[in-house]
Amino acid sequence: MTRQFIYLLITVLLASCQAKQKFDKMRWAEVADLMTFPNRESMIDDLTNNFQLKGKNYNEIIELLGQPQGKGENDLQIFYDIDVDYGSDIDPIYTKTLNFQFDKDSIVKTFEVKEWKK
């Protein structure tokens, strides 16, 4: 094997080890250019699998995740951007969001990760 191939293999292995990370409130909130969140994709599995989100109230979700990027059709729905690809336009061609549905008492009834492609 060539030396370059070995370096490439090591780089790929290290990158794959870092692909998933534990949820961290500060890193979740980090913003890159144009309101993109560079750490959310790698944290979403830990957040949805290891945190009891269902049953939390609205204020607890805001305390944990910060202000949402938007609301649904009514005040009982909010969402957080995980990944957004704008392609070469100002309109997104792909989105991945974490959506919360609250009951009338502002308690998380359901949550889901949704993907959309143009």
N, C-alpha and C positions, 0 to 999 in steps of 0.2 A: 504494500500500500504506500501511496505517496504521503509525504508529510502534510501537504495541503488537504488531502482527503481526511486524514486523522484530525486535523484542526477543525474541519467542517463538521465531522461527526461529533466531536466534543462540544462544539457550539450548539448543534441541534439538540444534543442530549441535555445540555444545561438549560436551553430555552424551554424544552418540554417539561423539565422539573419545575420551572417557574410559571408554567401556564396556568396553574390553579393556585390560588392563595386564600388564606383565611380572611374573613371579613374584617375590615378595619375601618372604623367610622371616618377617620381623617383621610385615609387613602381613597375611600368611596367618594368623598366630596371633592377631591382634586380635579381641577378643570384644565384641559389643554386648550388648544386653539379652537375657536368657534363653538364653545360649549360642548366639547367632546370630553368624555370621562374615561381616561386611559386605563383605569384599574377595575372598573365595574365588571367587565366580561369575565375576568379571572376570579372574581369574588362571588359571582352570582350563585354558583352551586353551593358554596359554604353558607351563604346567607339564607337561601331558601330551604336547605336541608337541615341545618343545625341551629337555626333560630326559630323560636316559636312566634311566628308572625300572625297566624290566625288567632283571633281573640284579643290582640292588642288594640288599644284605642287609637284614634287619630293622632293625638298628641304624642303618644309613645312612638308611633311610626315616624313622625316628624323629628322627634328627638334622636331617633336611631339613624335615620337616612337623610335628614335635612329637608329643605323645601322641595316639593316635587317639580318636575318640568312642566306638568300640565294636569288638567282635570278632564274628566270624561264629560258625558252629556249632562250630568247632574253633579251636585256637590258630594255625592256618595262614591265617586270614583276619582282616583288620582293615578298618575303614572310617573315612573322614573326612567329616563333614557339609560340604556345599557350600551348600545352601539347604534350609531347613525352613519350611513354612508351617503354622501351627497353626490357622488359621481362627479360630473363636471358642470353641475347646475346648482341652483339654490334650493331646488326641491329634492327631498330625500328620495333615493332609489331603494333603500333598505333601512329598516328600523328594527331594533330589538328593545323591548321595554318590559319593565316590571310593573304590572298593573294590580291595583288594590281596589276591591269592592267593599264598601262599608255598609252596615245596616243602619237603621234609623237612629240608633243610639251611638253612632260613630265607632263601632267595633268592627274590626276586619272580619268580614264574612268569608271572603275568598281572595286569593292572590294567584297570579299566574305570570309566566314569562311568555310574551307574545312576540312573534316575528312577522314582519310584513315586507314583501318585495314588490317593486313596481313591475 
